[in-house]
Amino acid sequence: MTETKTTPVTPAPTTRGLLPLPTAAARALLLVGGIATAASAFLAWTWTSDFPGDLTINGYPGGLQWLTFVAGILTVLFTLASSGIRGLGWLLPARNNAPLVLTAIGGFATTWFTIIAISVELGGLANLEPGGWVAAIAAVLPLLGALALPQESTGDTRETLKASIAKAEHIPAPQAVSPWIERLIITVVTAVGLGVFTYGIDTEYGELFIGYLIVVAFAIWALHTGGLLDRFSRLVAHNRSFTLAMGFVAAIAFPFTQTDDHYANIGVNILIFGTVALGLNIVVGLAGLLDLGYVAFLGVGAYTAALVSGSEFSRFSGVQFPFWASALAGAAASLIFGVLIGAPTLRLRGDYLAIVTLGFGEIFRIAVNNMDGDSGPDITNGPNGIPSIPDLNFFGFNFGKAHDLGGFTLGRFANYYLLMVLIMAIVVLVYTRAADSRIGRSWIAIREDETAATAMGINGFRVKLIAFALGAALAGLAGTVSAHVTYSVVPTPYQFAGSTPPNSAFLLAAVVLGGMGTVAGPLLGAALLYLLPEKLVFLQDKSLLAFGIALILLMRFRPEGIIANRRQQLEFHETGQLDVPEQRTDDTDDTAVSVTKAGA
């Protein structure tokens, strides 16, 4: 028998921290600093309640102090987990120091942002109470400790690669648990996610929302680098249907957590925006077609529903379809427009197709603006649009009135929100079934290489036309609800770019930022892009500048999107930033070994 040669396992190379402190001292500084940061939230940071959130109370956090408290607790938990405290090992499967650095930075950023905001809005550092100074100093301690920790090298040498593989192979795998335990974990995570999302929507002022974004972003980043999100992804893969069901249960539960119908209004607009983005994801994410005029299909659906809604300002004021009929009419009209636009243009590729679709979007807006009876036929009432669209009445249920259900009062927007949850479920079902079907695999083949796909027998034109038509129909379906929610339909929103969504630029950004080719990505992207202009009102005309900076940063550090499709992730990081398998020959053994490039 041939003796098998084994290569000794070497530890992964590490680099010294930026500060010359022993590791034990650095961890102690992290632990003490995290506790001090959390405790400082119970002190008064300013003397006046003019700063929003009332940070003048000793013994109880308020406003942004709660975010500092959460960041400090996360720093303490990750520090204890990295120190081997029993019962917390599950929090840090990768056994690395990156989550400690990220949580420390998150706590420092949100605390110092609050201190600076107090000084700017109230007119100087003199408005800080001693508790504010204590918080500022306490937030620096974990950061110093984190910078002193040794960090693993991410070099691309052969020894580093072998050491990384050896370490990855020796990380203990999660123990098998009962399917009921897995579902319990998914349920708990869903409840926590609902609470975090609800807190973000309920933020009452821009400073609190910025602090919320800082803490959530660094916390999720820390969970990802620590390996916890990867383990949860395995649980989701084992229980995909249950996870999807829990997601919709959480969506249905959202309006029952609200006491103000204004936040339900934000929720229903996010769902409308997300539904349209998911339809665009078929065109852009699966088929790889750059559509810059997609918002026009939303407008086709909205105008179709408005014309048959029974509005006295409609050209067909005597016609009032039931909702199911108007929804089908809006989706069918958008589908027809998608075929009419796609049939003569989808033989184009790349930039040429993008220019044509951009032109279609502008033609639609100009056309409905001119159909006022003077510049064109009297159909859309021109720039005045079609106002006074009546609320839906579905099987005797009036969506315009408040209803009491189990001790909860559901207002007008909450009613429409629940309707959009149902429509979202239909859209997600259509998207997932289409993506997993034979036509979905054809879309992906076209996206990767249309010439090769055509050579293998795929009818590229027919496949792209189906994607274009299906995406248009889903946008039109969302447009039928949008017309009733807003009471009126006007040409203004249906343009390529603007300061607020929905418009084609924001829809495309939602797909790209959230993650092309995924279900949750466009929904998350739509939620963020709708909330940012809504919450950051104090930026006024600088909101687009802030959005542009955030877009540049995300494209630099995570071009595959927040929720990445695995194939897209490998394409964007093929030069060694992710674990991309590559075959190399080991000259010392004369054997082919599979090496993995060091992860970022």
N, C-alpha and C positions, 0 to 999 in steps of 0.2 A: 504494500500500500504506500501511496505517496504521502509523505509527511507535510502537513499544512503549516505554512509559515505564518506566524502571528506578529503583528506590529504592536509594540508596547504603547499603552495609552499615555499620552503626555497631557498635562493640564493646559487649558487654553491660556495663551499669553495675556498678560494684563499690563496696564500702564498705571503709573503712579497718579494719584490725584493731583489736582492743581494746587492744593495747599499741603504743606509738609506736616501732616498730623497722622498719628497712628490710627489704624482702622478702628480699634476699640474706642478711641477718643472721638473719632468722627461719628460713630454710631451713637455714642452717648450724647454728643452735641445735637444730633438729629432728634433723639428721643426727648431730651429736655426742651429743645426749641419747639418741637411739635406740641408738647404739653403747654408750654408757655404761650404759644400762638393761640391755641384753643381757649386757654384761660383768659387771655387778654380781651376776648370778645365779650366778657362779662363786666368790663370796665367802661366808663363813659369816655368817649373819644372826642367829644366836642361839647361846648357849653350851651349851644343853642339848637333848637329843633328846626331851624330854618333849613338845615341840610336834610333831604328826604330820608325817611327811615327812623328818625328820632334816636340818635346815637348818644343821648345824654343820660341814659339810665344806667346806674350801677346795679349789677346782679342779674341782669337779663339782657341778652343780645337783641339787637334790632337791625333790620335792613341788611346792609352789607356785612355786618358783624357775624350773621349766621353763616355766610359763605366762608369767612375767615375761620370760624369754628370748625366747619366741615373739612376744610383744607388741612387744618392742624390735626384733626382726628385721623384723616387718611395718612398723613405723614407718620403718626405714631403707629398705626396698624401695620404699615409696610415695613417700618423699622423693626418692630417686634417680630414680624414674619421672617425678615432676613436674618434675625438673630437666633432663629431656631426655636422660638417659643412654641410649645406644644399647643395644637389646636388652631394655629394660624398658618400652617404650612401651605394649605390649599390656596391662600391668597397670592402666593408667589411661586408658581410651579417651576419657572425658569431659573430660580435661585440666582438672580443677577441684581445689580445695584441700580439699573436704569430707572425702575419705578420710584425709588427713593429720591433720585435727582428730580424727576418730573413732579412729584407731589410737593417737594420743597419749593420748586420754582413756582408752582401754582399758588401755594400759600403766600409766598413772597409777593407775587404779582397782584393778587387780589387785595392784599392788605395795603401795599404801597399805592395801588390805584385809588383806594378809598381815602388814604391820607392826602394824596395829591388833590383828589377831587374836593375834599373838604377845604383845603387851603385855597384852591382856585375859586370855588363858588362863594366862600365866605370872606375872602379877602386877606389871606395870609396865614402863616403858621401860628400866629397868636391865637387863632380860634381852636387850637388843639388843646384838649385836656391832658393831664398826665397819662391817662389810659391810652390815648392815641400814640404817645411817644413809646410807651411800653409795648404796644402792638407792633410798631415799626421796628423796634430793636429785636423783639422776640421773633419776628418773621425772618430776620437776617440769620439767626442762629442755625436753623435747619439747612439753609442754603449753604452756609460755610461748611457744615458737616457733610453735605452731599458732595460739594466740590473736593473735599478731602478724601473721599472714597476712591479706591482703585477701580478703574473701568477696564473692561475686557477689550482687547485690541480687535479691530475689525479689518486688519490687514488682509491682503490677498495672497500671502505666501503659502507654499505647499504645507509647511508645518502647521501654520495657523488653521488651514482648512482641515487637516487631519485631526487636530486637537478639537476643533469645533464639532466634527462628526462624532468623535469619541465622547465628548461631553453630552451631546444631544442623545446618544444612544444610552447613556447611563442616567439620564433624568428619569426618575421613576414614573411609570405610566399611571394614570388614575385607575384606582381599583374599580372593578365592575360593580355597579350598584343596580338595585331593582329598577325596572321601568317606572314604577310608581314614584320612586325617589327622584328619578330624572325629571319626571313631569312636575313634581313638587318644586324642584329647583327652577324649572322654566317658569312656573307660575309665580314664584317669588320674584324672579328677575323681571317678569312682565309687570308685576305690581310696582316694583321699584322704578322701572322705566316710566310707567304712567305717572307716578309721583313727581319724578324729575321733570318730565315734559309739562305737567300741569303747573309746576312751580315756575317754569320758564315763561309760559303764556300769561300767568297771573302777575308777573312782575309789573309794578305800577309806574316805574320811571326808568329812564335809560341807563343811569349809573348802575342800578341793581341788575339790569339785564346784561351789561358788560361784565360785571363781576361773575354773574351766573355762567356766562360763556367761558370765562377764564377757568373757573373751577371745573366745569364739566369737561372741557377740552383736555386739560391736563390729567384729570382723573381717568378718562377713557384711554388716553395715551399711555398712562401708567399701567392700566389693566392689560392693555395690548402687549406692551413690552415685557410685562411680567409673565405672559403666557396664559392668563386666566381667560381671556376672550377666546383663545384657540380651543381651550377645553370646553368652553360653553358652546362653541361652534360644533364640536363633535356631538354634544347632547342634542343640539338642534337638528343635526343631520340624521340622528337616530329617531327623532320625534318630529319630523317636518310638518306633518298634518296637525299635530297637537299644538305646535308652536304657532302655526298660522291661525288656528282657531283662537288661541289665547290672545294673539295680536288684535283680532277683531273684537274679542270680548273687552279688551282694554279700551279700544276705540269707542265701543258703545258706552262704556262706563264713564267716559270723559265728561259729557254734559251733566252727569249726576254729581260731579265734583265741583260744579260751578254755581255761584250765587248771582253772577252778573251775566246777562245774556250777551254782553259785548264780547266776552271771551269765547262764547259759543259762535259768535259771528266770525271771529278770527279762525276758529276751528273749521267752520264750513268752507271758508275761502281757501284755507290750506288744503282741504280735501279736494276742492275743485281744481286748484292749481296742481296738486299732486296727481290727480287723475289725468289731466292733460299732459303732464310731464311723462307719465307712464306710457301714454299713447305715443308720444314722441320718442320714447326709448325703444319702441319697436322699430321705428324708422332709422334712428341714429345708432342706438346701442346694439341692436341685433343685425340689421341689414347694412349698417355703415353708410347711410345716405344722409348727407348734410342738408337739412331743411331749415332755411332761415325765414320762412313765412308761415310756420305751422300755426301760429295764433289765429290765422284767418279761418281755420276749420272750427275753432272754438266760436268765432263770430258767426259762421254759417249756422251752427247749431242753435246759438242764442237767438239770432234773427228769425230762424224758422219757428222756434217755440213762441217767440213774441208775436209773430203774425197770426198764429192759430190759438192764441191764449185767451181771446175774448176781450182784449184791450180796446177801448173806444177809439184809440189813436191808430189802431192797426188798419192796414189797407183792407183786410178782411174782417172787419169788426164784428160781423154777425157769426163768425166761425169760432167755436171754442171746443177744442179737442180735449178729451180726458188726458191725464198726465201720461199714461202709458203710450197713447197714440202720438202725443206731441214729442215724447222722448224718442220713439221710433222714427218719427218724421225728421227730427233734428239729426239723428245718427245717419239716417238714409240720405238726407240732403248733403251732409258732409262727405259721406262715402262717395256719392255721385261726383261731387266737386273734386275729391281726391283722384278718382279715375280720370275725369276730364283733364285735370292738370297733369297727372302722371303719365297718361298714355302718350302724349307727344313729347314729353321731356325726359323720361327716365332712361332713354338711350344715351343721355349725357352722363358724364362722370365728374366727380370731384368739384372743383371750383365752378365749373360751368353749370352744374346742377344747382349749386348753392345760389348762384346769381339768378337763375330762373325762378327758384322758389322765393327768393327775396322779392323779385318783381311781382310774383303772384300775390304775396302778402300786401304789398303796397297797392296793387290794382284793386284788391278786394276793399280795402279801406276807402280808397278814392271813389270806387263805384257806389258803395252804400252811402257815402257822403253826398253823392250827386243825384241819387234817386229820390228827389224831393218834389217832382212834378214840374220843375222849372228847367233844371239842367239835364234831366233825364226822366224816365218813367216814375210815376208816383207809387213807390213800393215801400221804401224804408223811412220816409219822412225826413230824409236828409240829415243834417247835423243835429237836429232836434231829437232824432231817434224815435223809439216807440216807448213812451212812458206809461204809467198806470197799469202795469201788468198785474193781474189779480193773483192772489195767493192760491196755491194748489189746494184742491179739495179731493182727497183720495179716499174713496169708500166712506164718505161722511166725516173724515178726519180733516179739519181745517188747519193747514200748516201756519196760518197767520195768527192763530190764537194760542194763548198759553193753556197748557193742560197739566193737571195734577196727576202724578203717577207714583203711588207708593210713598206719599209724603214729600215727593220732590215736585217742583214746578218747572216744567219745560217750556221755555219761551219760544218765540217764533224762530229764532236762529238755531236753537237746539233741535227743533223739529226738522228743519232742513239739514242739520248736521247728521241726524240719524238716517235721513233719506240718502245722503251722500255716502254714508258708511255702507249702506246696502249696494249702491251703485259701484263704490270702490271694490266691494267684494266680487261683483260681477266682472269688473275690469281686470282685477288680479287673476281671477279664474281664467278669463280669456287669454290674458298675457302668458300665464304659466303653461296652459295647455298648448298654445301656439308655439311657444319657445321650445317645448319638449317634443314637438311633433316633427314629422319629416320636413314640413315647410320651414320650421324653425331652424333645423340643421342646415337647410339650404340658405337661409338668411345669413347664418354665421359663415358658411362657406363663401358666399358672395362678399361679405365684409372682409374676410381675410385675404382673398385673392379672387377677384371676379373672373379673370382670364382663365385661371386654373379650374375654377368651378364650372365655367362654361365648357371647357374642354372635357370635363368629366360627365357632361350630359345634362347639367342643370340649365333650365331655361331662365337666364338671368333677368330678362325683361319681365316675364310673367311673375317671377318671385318678388321682384322689387315692386311691381304694381300692386300685388297683394299686400305687401307691407305698408305701402303708401295709403291704400284704401282702408285697411284695418286701423291704422293709426289715426286717420282722419275721422273714422266713425266713432272711435272712443272719445276724441276731442269734442265732436258734435254732441255726444251723449252728455258730457259734462256741461256743455254750453246750455242745454235745455234747462238744467237746474239753476245755472248762473243767472239766466234771464229772470227767473222768479225771485231769486234771493235779492237781487239788486233793484227790483221793481221796474227797471227800464233798461233799454239797450241802446247805446250810442256808439258811433264809429271810433271815438277817441282811443279806447284802450287797445284796439286791434292794430298795433303798429310794431315795427321791428324792435325799437328800443324806447325806454322811458324810465322815469324815476321810480315807478312802482310796478309790480307784476299785476296781471300777467301780460307779458309781451314776448315776442319770439326770442329776444336775447336772454331774458330771464328764464324762459322755459329750457332753452339749450343749456344755460349755465346750471340749472337744477339737475339736468341729466348728467352732465360732465362732472360736476362737483360731487353729486351724490354717489355716482358710480354707474357707468354705462353697462348695460346688459344684466342688471340686477333688478329685483322687485323693490327692495327696501331703499336702494340708493336714490332714485328719483323722488321718492316720497320724503326722505330726509332732506334732500337738497331743496325741494319745494318748501318744506316747513321753515328751513333756515332763511331762504331768500325772501319769504313772505314776512317772517318775523323781524328781520333786520330793519327794513324801512318802517315797519309799524312801531318798533320799540325805540329805535334811535332817532326819534323826531328831533331831538336837540341838535343833531348834526345838520339838519335842514339841507342846504344845498351841497354839503360836503358828504352826504350819505353815499353817493356814487363813487367818490374818491375812496372812502373807507372800504366799500365793496370791491373796488379795483385792487386795492392793496391786499385784501384778504384773498382775492382770486389769484394774484401773483404768488403769494406765499404758499397757498395750497398746491398750485401747479408745480411749484419748485420742489416741495417736499413730499407731496403725495399726488402725482399726476394721474394715477388710476382712479382717484375719487375716494371719498370717505369710506364707503362700503364697496370694496373692490371685487370685481369678478376675477377669479383666479387666473384665467387666461390673459386678461388685460394686465393684471399685476405682473405676470412673468414677462410680458412684452415691454412694459415700461422699465423694468428693472433687470434687463438681461445682462448687465455689465457688472454684476456682483453685489447689488444692493439687497437682494433677497436670496432665499435658498433655491437657486436654480441648478438642477442637476447638470453635470457636464462630465463627459468621459475623458479621462486622461490616462496616460501610460506611466506607470511607476518604474523607472529605469532600474531601481535596485532589486525589484522582485520579478521583473519581466511579466507582470500581470496587469490586466486592465482593472483599475479601481475607479469607482464612482466617487467623485469628490463634490462637495457642496461649497459654494462660495459663501464667504462670511456674511452673516445677516447684519443689516443696519440696525 
